[in-house]
């Protein structure tokens, strides 16, 4: 097993960078095939018939379709051993369908707090909370 003690914080940077670059291949490569997503929400249910890893990529693909100029910045990180947590700021323009809302052209800004467990240099578990209510409020404002 790789030494994960120092791998957690750099993986947070890769997570934000691959999203900002819209590099879905590199984004998917951050996740283990055995990835478990503990962030379950009635507002954003996992896609049927997909593994958690595939569901994560599908969710980001949909987000990029709705916000084609998406940028993800890191506000703060904390890492201990193979666990890292981060507060992210997501921003961009709503120029595609998002959460069932037709494009509005509005600038969006929302946050998420995410915790990752890293093993062998990959994300194997995720817990998170995104500001879905805030996104919807901005879309319908």
N, C-alpha and C positions, 0 to 999 in steps of 0.2 A: 504494500500500500504506500502511496506517495505521502510525503510529509505535508499534511494539510494545515499545520499550525500557521504558516505564513501565506497560505494560498487564499484564504477567505477574503481579505480586503482587496487584493488585486482583481479578484473575480467580480467584485462589485463594480470596479472601474470598467471592466470588459462588458459587463451587463449594460451599463449606461451607454458606453461607446458603440456597441453593436446596434442598439436601438436607435441612437442618434444617426448612425450611418445607414440605417434601414437595411442592414446586412442580416437577413433572416437565416442564412446558412451558418454564419458565425454565431448568431444568437442561439440557434438550435444546438450547436456544438457545445454550448456551455452546460447543457443539461445531460444528466445520466439517463440511459434508457430505463432505469429503475426509478426515475424521478417521481416524487410524491408531492402533490400540491395540496396543502391543507387549507388553502384559501377557497372556500366554497361559498357561493353567494347565489341567492335566488335571482338577483339582478343580472348576474353574469354566469349562468350555469355552464359547466364544461360541455364541449360538443359531444354529442352521442357518437359512439363507435370509434373514438380516438383514444389513444393512450394519454396519460397526463402530459407527457412531453409534447405530443402532437397537439393537444389541446392548448398548451401554452403558446406554441408557435401560431396556431390558428387564431387565438385571441389577439396576439400582436399583429398578425396580418390584417385582421379586421380593423384594428385601431389605426394602422398605417393607411388603410384605404380611406378612413374617415378624416385622418389628420396627416396628409401626405408630406408636410414639412415638420413632422414631429421631432422634437429635441428632448432629451432626457438629461437632467443635470443632477448631480449629487449634492445635497445640502449638508448631510452629516453621515458619518459611518462610525460604527463601533464593531470591533472584531475581537474575539477571544477564542483561541484554539481553532476549531474547524467551523465556528459559527460567526456569521457576520450579519449586521443589521444596517440598514440605510434608510434615510429619508430622501426620496427622489422628488424633483419638480419636473413635470411633464408639460410641454407647451407646444403650441402650433396653431394652425388655422383649420377650422372645420370646413374643408372643401370637398368632402365625400360623405356618403352615408355613415352614420355612427349611432349605434344603439337605437336603430329604428328611426332616426331623425335625419331628414334630408339636409344637404349642405346648407349652412347659413352664412358662411364666409366670416364667422366670428373668430376672434382670437380666443383661444382656450388656455387656461393655466390651472393645473390641478396637481395634487400631491399623492404620494403613496408612501407607506412605511412597510418595508419588507425585511424578513429574516430568512437567511439562507444557511443550510447546513451543507458543507463541502466535504466530498470524499473523493480521493484519487483525482483531484483537480477539477471536479465537476459538481454542479448543483444537484444534490440528491433529495433535498427537501426544501419546501418553501412555505412560509406563513406570511400573510400580508393583509394589509388593509388599504384599499384605494378609495379615493373620494368620489365614488360613483354619483352620489347625490349632488355634489358640487358640479360635476360634469353635466349632468342632466339639467341643473338649474341654469348653467351657462348656455346650453343648447336651446333652451326654451325661453330665455330671457327676452 
